Amino acid sequence: MDQIQRTLLEQVADLHEVPAGAYNIRENGQLFGRNTTANIDIVTKEDKPGIDIRIKPGTRNESVHIPVILSQSGMKDLVYNDFYIGEDCDVTIVAGCGIHNGGDKTSEHDGIHSFHIGRNARVRYVEKHYGQGDGKGRNILNPETIVEMEQGSFLEMEMVQIRGVDSTKRVTSAVLGPQASLVIKEKLMTHGEQTAETYFSVDLNGEGSSTNVISRTVAKDRSKQKLLMKINGNNACAGHSECDSIIMDEASVQAIPEITANSTEASLVHEAAIGKIAGEQLIKLMTLGLTEKEAEDAIVNGFLR
C-alpha cells in the first residue's frame, strides 16, 4: 500500500496500520484485505458487488472496519453491504470512503448499506467521507443507509464529510420497533462549487421507540446544501430533529424539517437554524492575536467538533 492509500485509510477509518479484529478493505473496486473472527464473519456476495457481515448474538466489545479507497481517476465503484447484528450484541462498525483523484475524469463511489439489528443489540456506526487530489476530475460520493431495528435495540450513527467531495447525495431511512432508539449525528462542510443533499427519514413504528437526529453543517464559497429531516411518529414514541448551519460567502443552505404524528401518543419536535458567524465571535478571537481567517477556522472547527 502506497502513501496515498495510507492517507485515505487514516482519514476515513483512523487506521494507521492493519486493524485488529474483523475487517474488509476495498481498493479500486477489488478486495485488498480481509479478516474474520470467531464472532464476526464477512462473506462476498455472489449476486452483486458487496459483502454480508454477520455478527453472532451476544458479541461484545468487538469492531469491524470496512473502508473503501479509490486512487484511480475515472473509477466508478458500487457496493451493497448488508449487516446482520444478532441480539444482545455491543459492537462498533467503522465504514467510509476516501477518494484521491489526480486526473481529469470523475471518480465515484456509491454504497448501499443495510442494517438488520437484533433485539437489545447496541451498535455504534461511524461513516466518514473524504476527497483529495490535484487533478481536475470530480469526486462523487452517494451513500444510502437502510436500517431495521428490532425491540430494545440501539444504534448511534456518526456521519462525517468535511473535505474534498464535489457532489454527494446522502440518503438514510430507518424503521424502529418497540423501545428501539436511533441517534444520528451528521457533520458536513462544503466549499468551492460543491453540492450536498442529505435526506433522513425515520419511521417510529414501535411503542416506546425514539430518535434524535442532529445535523451540523458549514457552507462556504459558492457551495450549496439541501437537508430534509423527516420523522413519522406512528405510535407512542418520541422524536427530535435539529439542524444548525453556518453560511458563509455566497453559499446557499436549504433546511426542511418535517414531522408527522400519526398517533395521539407521539411526541415530536423539530428545530432548524441557519446563520452567519457572529461578528463579536470574530472580534473576540482576533483580540487574542488571530487573523480573521484563523478566527473563522477556529469557530468552524469548534462548531463541527
Helices and strands as residue ranges (DSSP letters): H 3-13, E 22-27, E 30-35, E 40-44, E 50-55, E 60-65, E 68-70, E 76-85, E 90-100, E 107-117, E 122-132, E 139-149, E 154-163, E 167-176, E 181-190, E 195-204, E 210-219, E 224-233, E 237-247, E 252-261, E 266-275, H 279-286, H 292-304
